[in-house]
Amino acid sequence: MATWFFQERHSWHPFDAAAEAAVEDAYNNERQTCRSTFFNPRSKRQTDYVYDLTKMQQINQDTGFTRNIRREPPAGAGGGGGGAAGPPAAAPPPHLAAFAGFPAAAAGFGG
């Protein structure tokens, strides 16, 4: 399975297993968005997120805060490795390639 990352400040962090499975399933089934809920250690409660695969963003449904997300293909699938700046952006699947700026559109967002 591919590895998914979210950007927090200037660092990339891997998704938890449940979020990664949900987003990868959406990606593989040509959906543009999906949802996942997980425990947020900052708020100390369950938090709902929407993942927008056209903008490559994670959106907190309580606050509206967005973060960039990236997908690293499985080993042997091409795309290279991580590195200090985080994983390289993967080429979009054909059903998402038509969206302008994918995945670069998310470059100026997040926090």
N, C-alpha and C positions, 0 to 999 in steps of 0.2 A: 504494500500500500504506500501511497505517496505520504510525505510528511507536510503538514500545514503549520504555518507560523503566523503569529501576530506581532506587530511592531509596537513596542512601548518605549517612548522616547526615541533613542537611537539604537536600540537593541532588538533583536528578533528572538521570540520565545515560542517553543512548540505548544500546540494546542493540547488540551487534555484528550484522553482517548475517545470520550463520547462525542465531543465537538468535532474532532478530526474525522471520526466515522461518519457523522452526519454531513459534514461539508464534502467529504470525498464522495459519498453516495450521491449528493446533489450534483457535483461536478461530473461524475460518470454517467448520470442519468439526464444530463442536459437541462437541469433546472437552473434558473437564474438566481434563486434565493433559497435559503433554508433557515431553520431555527434550531437553537440548542439552549439548554438550561444547565447551568452548573453553579457550584458554590463559589462565590466571590469572596476571597479573604479580606478584601478592604471593607466591604459592606457587611460582612459576616452573615450573608444570606444567599439564597438561590437567586440567580440573575438570569434573565432571558436575553438572548442575543439573536439578531438576525444577521446572516452572512449574505452579502450582496456580491455575487460572483461576477457581475458585469463591471462593478467598480473596484472589486477586490478589497472590500471593507467589512469589518465587524462593527455592528451597531448595537450599543447597549440600549435596550428597550425602556429602561427606567429613566436614563439621563439623556439619551440621544447622542452620546459621545461615540465617535467613530475612531477606528484604528485600521491601519493598513493590514492586509493579510497577503501571504504568499504561499505558493505550493511548490514543493520540491519533488520532482518525479521519483518513483522508486529506483533503487540502484539498478543500473543497467539499462534504464529507460532514456538516458541522455539528460543533458541539462547541467551536469557538473555537480560539484559539492558546495558546501556552505561557505566557509571563509569568514573573516572578521566582520564584514558588513552584513552578514546574513545570507540566506540562500538566494540563488538567482531566481528571477521570475521565470516561470514556465510559459511556454507558448500557450495561448488559449485554445480550447477545443474549438472545432469548426463552428458550433452553434453560438459561441460567444465572440468569435473573432470580428464580427461585424460591428461590435460596439466600439465607438471611437475611444481611443486612449487606453484600451485594456492591455496590460494591467497598469500602465503608466499613469492613468487618470487618478489613481489613489496617491501618487507621490507627494502631493502637497497637503494631505489630510492626516488626521490622527493626532496623537499627542504623547 
